[in-house]
Amino acid sequence: MQSNTLLIGLTLWGLGQAGVFGDSVCLPLLHALVFASLLAAVDPVAVLAIFEAIHVNQMLYIIVFGESLLNDGVAVVRTNISLRPSTAVSRFLSKLVNDATSSLVSGETE
């Protein structure tokens, strides 16, 4: 996880444990981390809106747009890992083993 996701998630969870949100609100750590992973991907969207409004250099806009797309993909992966950690890890390991086996069998190396 990215550090800002952990920081946001742990801060929200800590505030919930301290009773800042009220006594009737229970915020489990998992819920705080899932919410934080979604929040972390929103920042580049705001930057893109500002860039479009002030008409920045097109190359800068494209670079930030690409980073935004990558962030969105990472947010989906982080959310899936937070919701189903054992499934996500097993899929990753399965893919890793399959790719490594395929490379060894075919003799391909990078």
CNS distance restraints for C-alpha pairs under 8 A (distance, minus, plus):
assign (resid   1 and name CA) (resid   5 and name CA) 6.48 0.50 0.50
assign (resid   1 and name CA) (resid   6 and name CA) 6.72 0.50 0.50
assign (resid   1 and name CA) (resid  78 and name CA) 6.75 0.50 0.50
assign (resid   2 and name CA) (resid   6 and name CA) 6.50 0.50 0.50
assign (resid   3 and name CA) (resid   7 and name CA) 5.98 0.50 0.50
assign (resid   4 and name CA) (resid   8 and name CA) 5.98 0.50 0.50
assign (resid   4 and name CA) (resid  40 and name CA) 6.86 0.50 0.50
assign (resid   5 and name CA) (resid   9 and name CA) 5.92 0.50 0.50
assign (resid   5 and name CA) (resid  33 and name CA) 6.98 0.50 0.50
assign (resid   5 and name CA) (resid  36 and name CA) 5.18 0.50 0.50
assign (resid   5 and name CA) (resid  37 and name CA) 5.42 0.50 0.50
assign (resid   5 and name CA) (resid  39 and name CA) 7.84 0.50 0.50
assign (resid   5 and name CA) (resid  40 and name CA) 5.97 0.50 0.50
assign (resid   6 and name CA) (resid  10 and name CA) 5.79 0.50 0.50
assign (resid   6 and name CA) (resid  33 and name CA) 6.90 0.50 0.50
assign (resid   6 and name CA) (resid  36 and name CA) 7.37 0.50 0.50
assign (resid   7 and name CA) (resid  11 and name CA) 5.92 0.50 0.50
assign (resid   8 and name CA) (resid  12 and name CA) 6.11 0.50 0.50
assign (resid   8 and name CA) (resid  32 and name CA) 7.99 0.50 0.50
assign (resid   8 and name CA) (resid  33 and name CA) 7.70 0.50 0.50
assign (resid   8 and name CA) (resid  36 and name CA) 5.57 0.50 0.50
assign (resid   9 and name CA) (resid  13 and name CA) 6.10 0.50 0.50
assign (resid   9 and name CA) (resid  29 and name CA) 7.39 0.50 0.50
assign (resid   9 and name CA) (resid  32 and name CA) 4.78 0.50 0.50
assign (resid   9 and name CA) (resid  33 and name CA) 4.46 0.50 0.50
assign (resid   9 and name CA) (resid  34 and name CA) 7.68 0.50 0.50
assign (resid   9 and name CA) (resid  35 and name CA) 7.15 0.50 0.50
assign (resid   9 and name CA) (resid  36 and name CA) 4.99 0.50 0.50
assign (resid   9 and name CA) (resid  37 and name CA) 7.90 0.50 0.50
assign (resid  10 and name CA) (resid  14 and name CA) 5.88 0.50 0.50
assign (resid  10 and name CA) (resid  29 and name CA) 7.32 0.50 0.50
assign (resid  10 and name CA) (resid  32 and name CA) 7.09 0.50 0.50
assign (resid  10 and name CA) (resid  33 and name CA) 7.22 0.50 0.50
assign (resid  11 and name CA) (resid  15 and name CA) 6.07 0.50 0.50
assign (resid  12 and name CA) (resid  16 and name CA) 6.15 0.50 0.50
assign (resid  12 and name CA) (resid  32 and name CA) 6.08 0.50 0.50
assign (resid  13 and name CA) (resid  17 and name CA) 6.18 0.50 0.50
assign (resid  13 and name CA) (resid  27 and name CA) 6.20 0.50 0.50
assign (resid  13 and name CA) (resid  28 and name CA) 6.77 0.50 0.50
assign (resid  13 and name CA) (resid  29 and name CA) 5.63 0.50 0.50
assign (resid  13 and name CA) (resid  32 and name CA) 5.72 0.50 0.50
assign (resid  14 and name CA) (resid  18 and name CA) 6.16 0.50 0.50
assign (resid  15 and name CA) (resid  19 and name CA) 6.39 0.50 0.50
assign (resid  15 and name CA) (resid  20 and name CA) 5.46 0.50 0.50
assign (resid  15 and name CA) (resid  21 and name CA) 7.22 0.50 0.50
assign (resid  16 and name CA) (resid  20 and name CA) 5.77 0.50 0.50
assign (resid  16 and name CA) (resid  21 and name CA) 5.80 0.50 0.50
assign (resid  16 and name CA) (resid  22 and name CA) 7.87 0.50 0.50
assign (resid  16 and name CA) (resid  25 and name CA) 7.32 0.50 0.50
assign (resid  16 and name CA) (resid  26 and name CA) 6.69 0.50 0.50
assign (resid  16 and name CA) (resid  27 and name CA) 5.77 0.50 0.50
assign (resid  17 and name CA) (resid  26 and name CA) 7.78 0.50 0.50
assign (resid  17 and name CA) (resid  27 and name CA) 7.58 0.50 0.50
assign (resid  19 and name CA) (resid  23 and name CA) 5.74 0.50 0.50
assign (resid  19 and name CA) (resid  25 and name CA) 7.92 0.50 0.50
assign (resid  21 and name CA) (resid  25 and name CA) 6.14 0.50 0.50
assign (resid  27 and name CA) (resid  31 and name CA) 6.51 0.50 0.50
assign (resid  27 and name CA) (resid  32 and name CA) 6.62 0.50 0.50
assign (resid  28 and name CA) (resid  32 and name CA) 6.43 0.50 0.50
assign (resid  29 and name CA) (resid  33 and name CA) 6.20 0.50 0.50
assign (resid  30 and name CA) (resid  34 and name CA) 6.19 0.50 0.50
assign (resid  30 and name CA) (resid  82 and name CA) 6.64 0.50 0.50
assign (resid  30 and name CA) (resid  83 and name CA) 7.50 0.50 0.50
assign (resid  31 and name CA) (resid  35 and name CA) 6.12 0.50 0.50
assign (resid  32 and name CA) (resid  36 and name CA) 6.07 0.50 0.50
assign (resid  33 and name CA) (resid  37 and name CA) 6.12 0.50 0.50
assign (resid  33 and name CA) (resid  82 and name CA) 7.01 0.50 0.50
assign (resid  34 and name CA) (resid  38 and name CA) 6.55 0.50 0.50
assign (resid  34 and name CA) (resid  78 and name CA) 7.78 0.50 0.50
assign (resid  34 and name CA) (resid  79 and name CA) 5.50 0.50 0.50
assign (resid  34 and name CA) (resid  82 and name CA) 6.08 0.50 0.50
assign (resid  34 and name CA) (resid  83 and name CA) 7.31 0.50 0.50
assign (resid  35 and name CA) (resid  39 and name CA) 6.31 0.50 0.50
assign (resid  36 and name CA) (resid  40 and name CA) 6.08 0.50 0.50
assign (resid  37 and name CA) (resid  41 and name CA) 6.95 0.50 0.50
assign (resid  37 and name CA) (resid  75 and name CA) 5.64 0.50 0.50
assign (resid  37 and name CA) (resid  78 and name CA) 6.32 0.50 0.50
assign (resid  37 and name CA) (resid  79 and name CA) 6.13 0.50 0.50
assign (resid  38 and name CA) (resid  42 and name CA) 7.10 0.50 0.50
assign (resid  38 and name CA) (resid  75 and name CA) 6.09 0.50 0.50
assign (resid  38 and name CA) (resid  76 and name CA) 7.99 0.50 0.50
assign (resid  38 and name CA) (resid  79 and name CA) 7.34 0.50 0.50
assign (resid  39 and name CA) (resid  43 and name CA) 7.56 0.50 0.50
assign (resid  40 and name CA) (resid  75 and name CA) 7.42 0.50 0.50
assign (resid  41 and name CA) (resid  45 and name CA) 7.86 0.50 0.50
assign (resid  41 and name CA) (resid  68 and name CA) 7.43 0.50 0.50
assign (resid  41 and name CA) (resid  71 and name CA) 5.58 0.50 0.50
assign (resid  41 and name CA) (resid  72 and name CA) 5.65 0.50 0.50
assign (resid  41 and name CA) (resid  75 and name CA) 6.06 0.50 0.50
assign (resid  42 and name CA) (resid  46 and name CA) 6.95 0.50 0.50
assign (resid  43 and name CA) (resid  47 and name CA) 6.62 0.50 0.50
assign (resid  44 and name CA) (resid  48 and name CA) 6.14 0.50 0.50
assign (resid  44 and name CA) (resid  64 and name CA) 7.18 0.50 0.50
assign (resid  44 and name CA) (resid  65 and name CA) 7.72 0.50 0.50
assign (resid  44 and name CA) (resid  67 and name CA) 7.78 0.50 0.50
assign (resid  44 and name CA) (resid  68 and name CA) 5.42 0.50 0.50
assign (resid  45 and name CA) (resid  49 and name CA) 6.34 0.50 0.50
assign (resid  45 and name CA) (resid  68 and name CA) 6.83 0.50 0.50
assign (resid  46 and name CA) (resid  50 and name CA) 6.39 0.50 0.50
assign (resid  47 and name CA) (resid  51 and name CA) 6.11 0.50 0.50
assign (resid  48 and name CA) (resid  52 and name CA) 6.09 0.50 0.50
assign (resid  48 and name CA) (resid  61 and name CA) 6.99 0.50 0.50
assign (resid  48 and name CA) (resid  64 and name CA) 7.16 0.50 0.50
assign (resid  48 and name CA) (resid  65 and name CA) 6.93 0.50 0.50
assign (resid  49 and name CA) (resid  53 and name CA) 6.27 0.50 0.50
assign (resid  50 and name CA) (resid  54 and name CA) 6.30 0.50 0.50
assign (resid  51 and name CA) (resid  55 and name CA) 5.81 0.50 0.50
assign (resid  51 and name CA) (resid  56 and name CA) 5.52 0.50 0.50
assign (resid  51 and name CA) (resid  61 and name CA) 6.76 0.50 0.50
assign (resid  52 and name CA) (resid  56 and name CA) 6.83 0.50 0.50
assign (resid  52 and name CA) (resid  61 and name CA) 7.90 0.50 0.50
assign (resid  56 and name CA) (resid  60 and name CA) 7.07 0.50 0.50
assign (resid  56 and name CA) (resid  61 and name CA) 6.79 0.50 0.50
assign (resid  57 and name CA) (resid  61 and name CA) 6.44 0.50 0.50
assign (resid  58 and name CA) (resid  62 and name CA) 6.19 0.50 0.50
assign (resid  59 and name CA) (resid  63 and name CA) 6.20 0.50 0.50
assign (resid  60 and name CA) (resid  64 and name CA) 6.25 0.50 0.50
assign (resid  61 and name CA) (resid  65 and name CA) 5.96 0.50 0.50
assign (resid  62 and name CA) (resid  66 and name CA) 6.09 0.50 0.50
assign (resid  63 and name CA) (resid  67 and name CA) 6.28 0.50 0.50
assign (resid  64 and name CA) (resid  68 and name CA) 6.04 0.50 0.50
assign (resid  65 and name CA) (resid  69 and name CA) 6.32 0.50 0.50
assign (resid  66 and name CA) (resid  70 and name CA) 6.29 0.50 0.50
assign (resid  67 and name CA) (resid  71 and name CA) 6.08 0.50 0.50
assign (resid  68 and name CA) (resid  72 and name CA) 6.21 0.50 0.50
assign (resid  69 and name CA) (resid  73 and name CA) 6.38 0.50 0.50
assign (resid  70 and name CA) (resid  74 and name CA) 6.19 0.50 0.50
assign (resid  71 and name CA) (resid  75 and name CA) 6.00 0.50 0.50
assign (resid  72 and name CA) (resid  76 and name CA) 6.35 0.50 0.50
assign (resid  73 and name CA) (resid  77 and name CA) 6.39 0.50 0.50
assign (resid  74 and name CA) (resid  78 and name CA) 6.03 0.50 0.50
assign (resid  75 and name CA) (resid  79 and name CA) 5.98 0.50 0.50
assign (resid  76 and name CA) (resid  80 and name CA) 6.17 0.50 0.50
assign (resid  77 and name CA) (resid  81 and name CA) 6.11 0.50 0.50
assign (resid  78 and name CA) (resid  82 and name CA) 6.04 0.50 0.50
assign (resid  79 and name CA) (resid  83 and name CA) 6.12 0.50 0.50
assign (resid  80 and name CA) (resid  84 and name CA) 5.79 0.50 0.50
assign (resid  80 and name CA) (resid  85 and name CA) 7.28 0.50 0.50
assign (resid  80 and name CA) (resid  88 and name CA) 6.83 0.50 0.50
assign (resid  81 and name CA) (resid  85 and name CA) 4.51 0.50 0.50
assign (resid  81 and name CA) (resid  86 and name CA) 7.84 0.50 0.50
assign (resid  81 and name CA) (resid  87 and name CA) 7.78 0.50 0.50
assign (resid  81 and name CA) (resid  88 and name CA) 5.41 0.50 0.50
assign (resid  81 and name CA) (resid  89 and name CA) 7.52 0.50 0.50
assign (resid  84 and name CA) (resid  88 and name CA) 6.16 0.50 0.50
assign (resid  85 and name CA) (resid  89 and name CA) 6.07 0.50 0.50
assign (resid  86 and name CA) (resid  90 and name CA) 6.04 0.50 0.50
assign (resid  87 and name CA) (resid  91 and name CA) 6.12 0.50 0.50
assign (resid  88 and name CA) (resid  92 and name CA) 6.20 0.50 0.50
assign (resid  89 and name CA) (resid  93 and name CA) 6.13 0.50 0.50
assign (resid  90 and name CA) (resid  94 and name CA) 5.95 0.50 0.50
assign (resid  91 and name CA) (resid  95 and name CA) 6.08 0.50 0.50
assign (resid  92 and name CA) (resid  96 and name CA) 6.07 0.50 0.50
assign (resid  93 and name CA) (resid  97 and name CA) 6.09 0.50 0.50
assign (resid  94 and name CA) (resid  98 and name CA) 6.07 0.50 0.50
assign (resid  95 and name CA) (resid  99 and name CA) 6.01 0.50 0.50
assign (resid  96 and name CA) (resid 100 and name CA) 6.09 0.50 0.50
assign (resid  97 and name CA) (resid 101 and name CA) 5.96 0.50 0.50
assign (resid  98 and name CA) (resid 102 and name CA) 6.04 0.50 0.50
assign (resid  99 and name CA) (resid 103 and name CA) 6.14 0.50 0.50
assign (resid 100 and name CA) (resid 104 and name CA) 6.20 0.50 0.50
assign (resid 101 and name CA) (resid 105 and name CA) 6.09 0.50 0.50
assign (resid 102 and name CA) (resid 106 and name CA) 6.03 0.50 0.50
assign (resid 103 and name CA) (resid 107 and name CA) 5.70 0.50 0.50
assign (resid 103 and name CA) (resid 108 and name CA) 4.99 0.50 0.50
assign (resid 103 and name CA) (resid 109 and name CA) 6.64 0.50 0.50
assign (resid 104 and name CA) (resid 108 and name CA) 6.62 0.50 0.50
assign (resid 104 and name CA) (resid 109 and name CA) 7.99 0.50 0.50
